[in-house]
Amino acid sequence: MHSLLCCLFYLFLVGTKRSEAPDPNLPFMLYLDQNELVCIKWGFDELRENITILLVVNTTGWVGLGFSPNGGMQGSDIIMGGVRSDGSYFKDYYATGNSMPLEDTHQSYTLLDATEIDGQTKLRFKRSIISCDTQDFSITAQSIKVIYAYGTTDSISYHQGLRGTKDVNLLNFRTRSTLNNHKYLSATMDKVPVAALETYYHCRIMKLPALNAKHHIYLIKPLIEHPDIVHHQLLYRCPPFVTEPYNGDCSKSEIGGACFHIVAAWAVGGEDFEFPENMGIPVGGETTDVFYRLEIHYSNVKTGTIDSSGLRLYYRPLSSDVQQHDIYDVGILATGLIPGFTLPYKIPPNVERFHTFGLCNTSQMFELLDTQPDLNVFAVALHTHYTGIEIEVVHVRNGKMIDYINVDRNYNFELQQAVNLGSIKTIKKGDEILVECVYSTVNRTKVTKQGLGSYDEMCLAFLFYYPAINISACLSHPNTNHPLISESNWMFEGNPTLTQEDISKYETLLMTVPQFQKSLDVNFNVSFNEDGKIRTMKEITPVTCNPPPNASSRPDTSCILNTAGMILLLLWTVII
């Protein structure tokens, strides 16, 4: 019975009781043993470099958790603690061999709370992800050996076989489903003769097999037949007035442009994306036919290429074994700069760093809705083209920056994977979402414009959130028809060599002129205004890594020093 109860109270990824809300600070959960007697739940903030862990063990005795270089005791960083009749106990240890661990000189772990209820001991504690204490084990974006042990009494002694180890990637955790005999929908091209162009967008509007009842898409699997030319792909749900199929050049489909509600996406370097078990994209149960538009951006196509790439959408019914728990409907919201704007901004050539900004004001977005729930963002996919080198997604409330939603200071076009965040970011009505992109054009001799072409540029962040609302996009674009911008066009005439002063002036203009803001709902209704304002942002400084006083001379197994501006090796891998 206890094994069934383990972590149920705190459960998030495998389902949450209807009467209990998930903890937004601890979104990940994993059993460490086959009998489900030991489980951990965790979350982290990579910018402030802290990780919080909840350890739940089916025992009323002492419990221990550690990080090991090889799965054994020697060299391990360990905490042990529990709850006695006179209160809790908890300490930070390190192991020099297969014997009782030694107390750390510097106690790097902080106990947040400890309880013993219904035969379970629960310890919640935090520590820095990166440590320069040589008695601690630094956590990186690679899998590490997590070890555990526990006893049946509060006298810490030999575990008598109550121990184990498991490989866990704490900072890049993704669940993996067994897909044998699982049902899926396929949205693919059908032997498309791809136009031999530098940039070609092909669209297929189609009906997917009907599902009589509501289901949830829980895994998106890309099917890429020609990875050398498939730049990205998006699957959109069409509004009810789209009732005819189409298969051809996207620019020649008059009605297809109304299909803008994102269901799934993929871009270069992306892998499968699996949702937490109590979340999914809703599909099925409609009373009328629903059409979907698959859009694939092909780049640098060779003559005679035939392609059948697309997406496979694995789904499960609402009546699965997690029926008794809330299943959250997930939505995907496009934020950033409006792609394909009539008067695009221009990025100068031969510039090491050039900044652009896109804005989403949720007050405007919610004008299209009757209900206005908080949006809980749990994953993000970032997208630029070849010159993008950094992307920041900033959370603004009451005109002030309160947090980063996501940051990639080492953006790589070849590795575009949707990333699970270390904690839930809650967006309230009136909040603003600011997307900043940084480009490097040192290898270009001509102006790069914002647009849809392969060698144009974009600045987008796709937010995965729950509960889903009927909004597809919330984007902006600087008023490039503003007189101040028009007066600056001389900088680009004849492709002159620009000074840093010229570049800074143009960046400032793009940030300070009014921003056109545009929001779309699933039925292609539009909310539009011309008075958006880009807020001044602040940096969240990473914690400086300082060795504690009197640190042991034990060989350091994984200490990684921070430098100014370093944001850690946490940047995960996914889809746009």
VEXMI-12463 format. One record per residue (C-alpha): x negated, y, z. Coordinates in nm, 2 decimals, always signed. Layout:
# VEXMI-12463
X	Y	Z
X	Y	Z
...
//
This chain:
# VEXMI-12463
X	Y	Z
+0.00	+0.00	+0.00
-0.28	+0.24	+0.09
-0.44	+0.19	-0.25
-0.12	+0.31	-0.41
-0.12	+0.61	-0.18
-0.48	+0.71	-0.25
-0.49	+1.07	-0.38
-0.11	+1.06	-0.45
-0.06	+1.37	-0.24
-0.32	+1.55	-0.43
-0.28	+1.39	-0.76
-0.30	+1.61	-1.06
-0.44	+1.43	-1.37
-0.23	+1.12	-1.32
+0.09	+1.29	-1.21
+0.22	+1.51	-0.94
+0.52	+1.45	-0.71
+0.80	+1.68	-0.80
+0.80	+1.84	-0.46
+0.43	+1.92	-0.46
+0.24	+2.17	-0.68
-0.10	+2.08	-0.82
-0.41	+2.25	-0.67
-0.53	+2.48	-0.95
-0.88	+2.47	-0.79
-0.92	+2.09	-0.82
-0.79	+1.99	-1.16
-1.00	+1.67	-1.20
-0.95	+1.33	-1.03
-1.12	+0.99	-1.05
-1.11	+0.67	-0.86
-1.46	+0.55	-0.78
-1.37	+0.18	-0.72
-1.15	-0.08	-0.89
-0.92	-0.13	-0.59
-0.84	+0.25	-0.59
-0.94	+0.29	-0.23
-1.19	+0.57	-0.29
-1.11	+0.87	-0.51
-1.25	+1.22	-0.56
-1.08	+1.54	-0.69
-1.29	+1.84	-0.79
-1.31	+2.18	-0.96
-1.58	+2.43	-1.02
-1.66	+2.79	-1.12
-1.96	+2.78	-1.35
-2.00	+3.16	-1.34
-2.03	+3.17	-0.97
-2.19	+2.83	-0.97
-1.99	+2.66	-0.70
-1.82	+2.31	-0.70
-1.55	+2.20	-0.46
-1.49	+1.83	-0.40
-1.21	+1.65	-0.22
-1.31	+1.29	-0.10
-1.02	+1.06	-0.01
-1.10	+0.72	+0.13
-0.86	+0.46	+0.27
-1.02	+0.43	+0.61
-1.00	+0.58	+0.95
-1.38	+0.56	+0.99
-1.67	+0.76	+0.86
-1.70	+0.83	+0.49
-1.99	+0.93	+0.26
-2.05	+1.06	-0.09
-2.37	+1.12	-0.27
-2.56	+1.20	-0.59
-2.83	+0.95	-0.69
-3.10	+0.95	-0.95
-3.05	+0.58	-1.02
-2.74	+0.45	-0.83
-2.94	+0.35	-0.52
-3.02	+0.52	-0.19
-3.37	+0.64	-0.24
-3.38	+1.00	-0.36
-3.01	+1.05	-0.30
-2.84	+1.37	-0.18
-2.56	+1.26	+0.06
-2.28	+1.40	+0.28
-2.13	+1.20	+0.56
-1.84	+1.28	+0.79
-1.50	+1.20	+0.93
-1.25	+1.28	+1.19
-1.26	+1.18	+1.56
-1.01	+1.24	+1.84
-1.21	+1.55	+1.94
-1.23	+1.69	+1.59
-1.42	+1.66	+1.26
-1.79	+1.59	+1.20
-1.98	+1.65	+0.88
-2.35	+1.69	+0.77
-2.58	+1.71	+0.47
-2.84	+1.43	+0.44
-3.10	+1.29	+0.20
-3.22	+0.94	+0.16
-3.59	+0.83	+0.15
-3.51	+0.46	+0.11
-3.26	+0.19	+0.20
-3.21	+0.31	+0.55
-3.02	+0.57	+0.75
-3.04	+0.90	+0.56
-3.22	+1.19	+0.72
-3.05	+1.53	+0.80
-3.13	+1.80	+0.55
-3.34	+2.09	+0.69
-3.10	+2.32	+0.51
-2.73	+2.23	+0.53
-2.63	+2.32	+0.17
-2.27	+2.18	+0.19
-1.98	+2.36	+0.36
-1.69	+2.16	+0.51
-1.36	+2.33	+0.42
-1.12	+2.10	+0.59
-1.10	+1.74	+0.72
-0.79	+1.53	+0.80
-0.70	+1.17	+0.89
-0.34	+1.09	+0.80
-0.17	+0.76	+0.72
-0.49	+0.56	+0.73
-0.68	+0.79	+0.50
-0.97	+1.02	+0.57
-1.00	+1.33	+0.35
-1.29	+1.57	+0.34
-1.29	+1.88	+0.13
-1.62	+2.06	+0.09
-1.82	+2.28	-0.14
-2.18	+2.35	-0.25
-2.38	+2.53	-0.52
-2.39	+2.34	-0.85
-2.76	+2.43	-0.90
-2.98	+2.41	-0.59
-3.35	+2.49	-0.53
-3.34	+2.30	-0.20
-3.56	+2.01	-0.28
-3.35	+1.79	-0.05
-3.05	+1.85	-0.28
-2.95	+1.71	-0.62
-2.87	+1.97	-0.88
-2.56	+1.90	-1.09
-2.60	+1.95	-1.46
-2.37	+1.90	-1.76
-2.49	+1.54	-1.79
-2.35	+1.22	-1.63
-2.49	+1.15	-1.29
-2.47	+0.86	-1.05
-2.21	+0.93	-0.78
-2.24	+0.69	-0.49
-2.00	+0.63	-0.20
-1.99	+0.43	+0.12
-1.76	+0.42	+0.43
-1.71	+0.24	+0.76
-1.42	+0.12	+0.96
-1.52	+0.32	+1.27
-1.65	+0.67	+1.33
-1.99	+0.53	+1.43
-2.21	+0.59	+1.13
-2.39	+0.26	+1.06
-2.46	+0.01	+0.78
-2.16	+0.00	+0.54
-2.14	-0.38	+0.52
-2.07	-0.38	+0.15
-1.82	-0.10	+0.16
-2.01	+0.10	-0.11
-2.03	+0.15	-0.48
-2.15	+0.38	-0.76
-2.00	+0.53	-1.08
-2.13	+0.74	-1.36
-1.94	+1.07	-1.37
-1.99	+1.39	-1.57
-1.85	+1.63	-1.32
-1.90	+1.94	-1.53
-1.78	+1.79	-1.86
-1.52	+1.54	-1.75
-1.28	+1.39	-2.00
-1.04	+1.10	-1.95
-1.06	+0.82	-2.21
-0.74	+0.63	-2.30
-0.74	+0.28	-2.46
-0.58	+0.33	-2.79
-0.51	-0.04	-2.88
-0.15	-0.07	-3.00
-0.07	+0.29	-2.90
+0.17	+0.48	-3.12
+0.07	+0.78	-3.32
+0.19	+1.03	-3.59
-0.04	+1.10	-3.88
-0.06	+1.44	-4.05
-0.31	+1.41	-4.33
-0.37	+1.53	-4.68
-0.29	+1.27	-4.95
-0.58	+1.25	-5.20
-0.60	+1.62	-5.25
-0.82	+1.73	-5.55
-1.00	+2.01	-5.36
-1.07	+2.33	-5.56
-1.45	+2.37	-5.62
-1.48	+2.71	-5.44
-1.68	+2.87	-5.16
-1.35	+2.90	-4.96
-1.03	+2.71	-5.03
-0.73	+2.67	-4.80
-0.50	+2.38	-4.88
-0.16	+2.34	-4.72
+0.08	+2.05	-4.69
+0.42	+2.11	-4.55
+0.58	+1.78	-4.45
+0.82	+1.60	-4.22
+0.66	+1.37	-3.96
+0.84	+1.04	-3.87
+1.14	+1.13	-3.65
+1.14	+1.06	-3.28
+1.49	+1.04	-3.14
+1.39	+1.13	-2.79
+1.13	+1.37	-2.65
+0.78	+1.25	-2.63
+0.44	+1.40	-2.55
+0.13	+1.41	-2.76
-0.16	+1.32	-2.53
-0.45	+1.28	-2.76
-0.55	+1.45	-3.08
-0.79	+1.25	-3.30
-0.95	+1.41	-3.61
-0.97	+1.21	-3.93
-1.25	+1.38	-4.13
-1.32	+1.22	-4.47
-1.57	+1.48	-4.59
-1.74	+1.65	-4.30
-1.97	+1.84	-4.53
-1.68	+2.05	-4.66
-1.40	+2.04	-4.40
-1.45	+2.37	-4.21
-1.14	+2.35	-3.98
-0.78	+2.22	-3.98
-0.47	+2.34	-3.80
-0.13	+2.17	-3.77
+0.16	+2.41	-3.73
+0.53	+2.35	-3.65
+0.76	+2.53	-3.89
+1.07	+2.74	-3.79
+1.41	+2.59	-3.87
+1.45	+2.79	-4.20
+1.16	+2.60	-4.35
+1.33	+2.30	-4.51
+1.13	+2.21	-4.82
+0.79	+2.03	-4.85
+0.49	+2.19	-5.02
+0.15	+2.06	-5.12
-0.10	+2.31	-5.27
-0.30	+2.63	-5.23
-0.20	+2.80	-4.90
-0.20	+3.15	-5.06
+0.07	+3.04	-5.31
+0.32	+2.91	-5.05
+0.55	+3.20	-4.98
+0.74	+3.02	-4.70
+0.45	+2.83	-4.55
+0.31	+3.14	-4.38
+0.60	+3.14	-4.14
+0.48	+2.81	-4.00
+0.25	+2.95	-3.73
+0.32	+2.76	-3.41
+0.01	+2.56	-3.33
+0.05	+2.19	-3.25
-0.31	+2.06	-3.30
-0.64	+2.19	-3.43
-0.99	+2.08	-3.51
-1.31	+2.25	-3.63
-1.67	+2.16	-3.72
-1.83	+1.94	-3.45
-1.51	+1.87	-3.27
-1.43	+1.53	-3.12
-1.11	+1.37	-2.99
-0.92	+1.59	-2.74
-0.73	+1.42	-2.46
-0.48	+1.60	-2.24
-0.45	+1.53	-1.86
-0.21	+1.25	-1.81
+0.07	+1.47	-1.67
+0.05	+1.71	-1.97
+0.12	+1.69	-2.34
+0.24	+1.87	-2.65
+0.62	+1.81	-2.67
+0.74	+1.64	-2.99
+1.06	+1.47	-3.09
+1.42	+1.48	-2.97
+1.53	+1.74	-3.23
+1.88	+1.73	-3.38
+1.77	+1.85	-3.72
+1.46	+1.79	-3.94
+1.14	+1.96	-3.84
+0.87	+2.05	-4.09
+0.50	+2.08	-4.01
+0.23	+2.26	-4.20
-0.12	+2.10	-4.21
-0.38	+2.36	-4.32
-0.73	+2.26	-4.40
-1.00	+2.52	-4.47
-1.25	+2.37	-4.72
-1.59	+2.53	-4.76
-1.85	+2.51	-5.04
-1.67	+2.24	-5.23
-1.83	+2.04	-5.50
-1.65	+1.96	-5.83
-1.44	+1.64	-5.82
-1.39	+1.61	-5.45
-1.08	+1.42	-5.34
-0.99	+1.45	-4.97
-0.74	+1.29	-4.73
-0.85	+1.44	-4.40
-0.61	+1.53	-4.13
-0.51	+1.46	-3.77
-0.38	+1.16	-3.58
-0.15	+1.25	-3.29
-0.11	+0.98	-3.02
+0.21	+1.01	-2.82
+0.39	+0.84	-2.54
+0.76	+0.85	-2.44
+0.89	+1.05	-2.15
+1.01	+0.71	-2.00
+0.65	+0.59	-1.94
+0.51	+0.48	-1.60
+0.46	+0.84	-1.50
+0.83	+0.92	-1.54
+0.87	+0.98	-1.17
+0.63	+1.27	-1.19
+0.65	+1.61	-1.37
+0.51	+1.60	-1.72
+0.41	+1.95	-1.82
+0.49	+2.07	-2.17
+0.17	+2.22	-2.32
+0.15	+2.51	-2.55
-0.15	+2.66	-2.75
-0.17	+3.04	-2.77
-0.39	+3.21	-3.03
-0.56	+3.52	-2.90
-0.83	+3.75	-3.03
-0.86	+3.95	-3.35
-0.59	+3.93	-3.62
-0.74	+3.72	-3.90
-0.70	+3.86	-4.25
-0.61	+4.21	-4.15
-0.54	+4.45	-4.44
-0.82	+4.69	-4.35
-1.08	+4.46	-4.19
-1.37	+4.57	-3.97
-1.72	+4.55	-4.11
-2.02	+4.39	-3.95
-2.35	+4.56	-4.05
-2.63	+4.34	-4.20
-2.96	+4.27	-4.03
-2.83	+4.33	-3.68
-2.93	+4.11	-3.38
-2.61	+4.17	-3.18
-2.28	+4.33	-3.29
-1.97	+4.32	-3.07
-1.60	+4.30	-3.16
-1.29	+4.28	-2.94
-0.94	+4.14	-2.96
-0.66	+4.21	-2.71
-0.35	+4.03	-2.59
-0.11	+4.23	-2.37
+0.13	+3.97	-2.23
+0.39	+4.24	-2.16
+0.44	+4.28	-2.53
+0.43	+3.90	-2.58
+0.70	+3.84	-2.32
+0.94	+4.09	-2.50
+1.02	+3.81	-2.74
+1.13	+3.57	-2.45
+1.42	+3.54	-2.21
+1.21	+3.37	-1.95
+0.87	+3.49	-1.83
+0.68	+3.22	-1.64
+0.32	+3.23	-1.53
+0.10	+3.06	-1.78
-0.16	+2.81	-1.64
-0.46	+2.79	-1.87
-0.65	+2.46	-1.84
-0.86	+2.45	-2.16
-0.99	+2.68	-2.43
-1.11	+2.64	-2.79
-1.33	+2.92	-2.93
-1.38	+3.00	-3.30
-1.60	+3.23	-3.51
-1.78	+3.15	-3.84
-2.15	+3.13	-3.91
-2.28	+3.45	-3.75
-2.10	+3.41	-3.41
-2.35	+3.36	-3.12
-2.14	+3.45	-2.81
-1.78	+3.46	-2.71
-1.62	+3.58	-2.38
-1.25	+3.55	-2.29
-1.18	+3.80	-2.01
-0.88	+3.82	-1.77
-0.75	+4.17	-1.70
-0.49	+4.26	-1.44
-0.37	+4.61	-1.36
-0.63	+4.75	-1.59
-0.92	+4.58	-1.42
-1.12	+4.27	-1.51
-1.05	+4.00	-1.25
-1.23	+3.70	-1.40
-1.36	+3.53	-1.71
-1.12	+3.27	-1.86
-1.41	+3.12	-2.06
-1.76	+3.22	-2.16
-1.99	+3.06	-2.42
-2.33	+3.25	-2.43
-2.48	+2.99	-2.66
-2.20	+2.95	-2.92
-2.28	+2.70	-3.19
-2.07	+2.69	-3.51
-2.17	+2.33	-3.55
-2.02	+2.22	-3.21
-1.67	+2.36	-3.18
-1.49	+2.15	-2.92
-1.20	+2.25	-2.70
-1.33	+2.27	-2.34
-1.15	+2.18	-2.02
-1.20	+2.46	-1.76
-1.32	+2.38	-1.42
-1.01	+2.53	-1.26
-0.67	+2.66	-1.37
-0.65	+3.03	-1.48
-0.31	+3.17	-1.41
-0.18	+3.44	-1.65
+0.10	+3.66	-1.52
+0.33	+3.89	-1.71
+0.15	+4.22	-1.77
-0.20	+4.06	-1.76
-0.43	+4.12	-2.06
-0.65	+3.87	-2.23
-0.96	+4.03	-2.39
-1.17	+3.83	-2.64
-1.52	+3.96	-2.71
-1.73	+3.81	-2.99
-2.10	+3.88	-3.06
-2.25	+3.83	-3.40
-2.60	+3.81	-3.54
-2.65	+3.91	-3.90
-3.03	+3.92	-3.91
-3.03	+3.68	-4.20
-2.78	+3.88	-4.41
-2.85	+4.16	-4.64
-2.48	+4.26	-4.71
-2.19	+4.37	-4.50
-1.99	+4.09	-4.34
-1.62	+4.16	-4.32
-1.35	+4.02	-4.10
-1.14	+3.78	-4.30
-1.04	+3.42	-4.40
-1.34	+3.33	-4.62
-1.61	+3.09	-4.51
-1.87	+3.37	-4.50
-1.63	+3.63	-4.35
-1.60	+3.64	-3.97
-1.33	+3.56	-3.71
-1.30	+3.61	-3.34
-1.04	+3.37	-3.19
-0.97	+3.19	-2.86
-0.70	+2.92	-2.85
-0.57	+2.89	-2.49
-0.42	+2.55	-2.39
-0.17	+2.62	-2.11
+0.15	+2.50	-1.94
+0.45	+2.54	-1.92
+0.49	+2.59	-2.30
+0.67	+2.90	-2.41
+0.79	+2.99	-2.76
+0.50	+3.22	-2.84
+0.25	+3.13	-3.11
+0.00	+3.42	-3.11
-0.09	+3.73	-2.93
-0.36	+3.92	-3.12
-0.49	+4.27	-3.20
-0.70	+4.46	-3.44
-0.86	+4.81	-3.42
-0.70	+5.08	-3.62
-0.96	+5.07	-3.90
-0.75	+5.34	-4.08
-0.82	+5.58	-3.80
-1.00	+5.90	-3.91
-1.30	+5.83	-3.69
-1.35	+5.49	-3.85
-1.30	+5.63	-4.20
-1.57	+5.89	-4.13
-1.81	+5.61	-4.04
-1.78	+5.42	-4.37
-2.08	+5.61	-4.50
-2.29	+5.38	-4.29
-2.21	+5.10	-4.52
-2.24	+5.27	-4.86
-2.53	+5.14	-5.06
-2.62	+4.90	-4.78
-2.86	+5.14	-4.60
-3.08	+5.03	-4.31
-2.89	+5.13	-4.00
-3.04	+5.25	-3.68
-2.94	+5.11	-3.34
-2.78	+5.44	-3.27
-2.56	+5.40	-3.59
-2.46	+5.05	-3.48
-2.38	+5.15	-3.13
-2.17	+5.43	-3.25
-1.96	+5.21	-3.48
-1.92	+4.94	-3.20
-1.79	+5.21	-2.97
-1.55	+5.34	-3.23
-1.40	+4.99	-3.28
-1.36	+4.96	-2.91
-1.21	+5.30	-2.84
-0.97	+5.36	-3.13
-0.61	+5.24	-3.07
-0.56	+4.87	-3.12
-0.27	+4.73	-3.33
-0.11	+4.45	-3.12
+0.09	+4.17	-3.27
+0.28	+3.88	-3.10
+0.47	+3.61	-3.28
+0.72	+3.36	-3.15
+0.79	+3.01	-3.30
+1.06	+3.15	-3.53
+0.83	+3.41	-3.67
+0.98	+3.70	-3.49
+0.73	+3.98	-3.44
+0.65	+4.22	-3.16
+0.42	+4.50	-3.28
+0.28	+4.82	-3.13
-0.01	+5.06	-3.20
-0.13	+5.17	-2.86
-0.35	+4.89	-2.73
-0.66	+4.98	-2.53
-0.98	+4.78	-2.48
-1.07	+4.78	-2.11
-1.42	+4.82	-1.98
-1.56	+4.49	-1.87
-1.80	+4.39	-1.60
-2.05	+4.11	-1.57
-2.01	+3.84	-1.31
-2.37	+3.78	-1.20
-2.48	+3.42	-1.15
-2.61	+3.32	-0.81
-2.99	+3.36	-0.79
-3.16	+3.03	-0.71
-3.37	+3.09	-0.40
-3.53	+2.80	-0.21
-3.41	+2.78	+0.15
-3.66	+2.85	+0.43
-3.85	+2.55	+0.56
-3.75	+2.34	+0.26
-3.89	+1.98	+0.26
-4.18	+1.89	+0.04
-3.98	+1.58	-0.09
-4.02	+1.56	-0.47
-3.74	+1.76	-0.64
-3.54	+1.53	-0.87
-3.34	+1.79	-1.05
-3.40	+2.15	-0.94
-3.33	+2.39	-1.22
-3.42	+2.76	-1.17
-3.18	+3.03	-1.28
-3.30	+3.33	-1.47
-3.12	+3.67	-1.50
-2.81	+3.63	-1.72
-2.83	+3.25	-1.74
-2.49	+3.09	-1.74
-2.59	+2.73	-1.67
-2.58	+2.42	-1.88
-2.21	+2.38	-1.84
-2.09	+2.47	-2.18
-1.89	+2.17	-2.29
-1.80	+2.04	-2.62
-1.41	+2.08	-2.88
-1.17	+2.19	-3.15
-1.17	+2.53	-3.32
//
